[in-house]
Amino acid sequence: MPIDQAVIEKLAKYVAQANDQMEAAVRERQRGNPQFAFLFGGEGAKYYRECLQRFRMEAAGSGAGDKPPPEKSSLGGGGWGPPSGHASNGAS
């Protein structure tokens, strides 16, 4: 079966944006499916790894993170560390 570059590129982009657990889940679901042989070292494996690396570099270069920094968290209250005012009280 010839490799389907569109499938490889789509999955590589998705895994690069999500995480390696997504790849593991797809591996489990698609075990034995010749269209996904590239996940198991079959035809297209090298192309998949190249795509995955390229998409990860693009994602890293865009500065798009999955989580906001702690001080900008939507939970309020700021990031790690003592509550404001406690670090300097009576420390002199």
N, C-alpha and C positions, 0 to 999 in steps of 0.2 A: 504494500500500500504506500503510495507516495505521501510525503509529509505535507500537511496542510499548514502553510506558514501563517495564515490568518488565525488559526486556533492556537498555535504556538505563541504568536505575538500577543494575542488577547490574554492568554493565561499568564504569560510573563509580566505583562503590564499590571494585571490584577494582583499577582503575588508581590510584585515590587511595591505596590501601594498598600497592600494589606500586611501580610507577614508569612513566614515560612510554614506556620501552622495551616494556612490556607492551602499551600502546596501539598502538605501531608494529607489533608482531607480529600483533595482531588485525587491524589494517588490511591487512596483507599477506595473511593467510589469508582474510579476508572480502571482498577486493576483488571487486566485481561482485555481491555479495549485497545485494539491496535492503533486507533487514532491518537492515543495518548502514550504510545510506546516510548516517546522521547523522555517521559518522566522516569523511565526505568533503564535509561542508557541505550535505548533503541535508536532507530533512525530519527534524526532531528534533534538529538540530545545536545549536541554542540551548539546548534543554532539557538535552542531554547536558553542555554546558559549565557550565550552572548547577548540575547535580547534581555534577559533578566538583569544582567550586569548593566546594560545600557539604560534600562528604565530606572534602576536603582540610583544610578549616577544622576540621571535627569531629576529624579525626585529629590535627591539630596541637594542638588544645585538650585532648585526652586525655592528651598527654604520652607517647604510645606511640611510641617510636623503634624503628627496626629494629636499631640497634647499641647495645650498652652503652657507657658511657664507657670510655676506655682503662684507667683505674685499676680498673675492675670487670670487666675482660675475663677470660674463662675461660682465657686463655692463661697467666695468671700473670705475675709480673714487673712488673706495674704499667703505667703509661702512658709517654708521651714524656718524655725528659729523662735526665740522667746517673743512673747507679745510685746508690742511697742511700749517703751518706758521701763521695762523690767531690767534691761541690760545695764543701765547706768544708775539705777536707784541704789544709793548707799555704797557704791563700789569704790568711791574715792578714798 
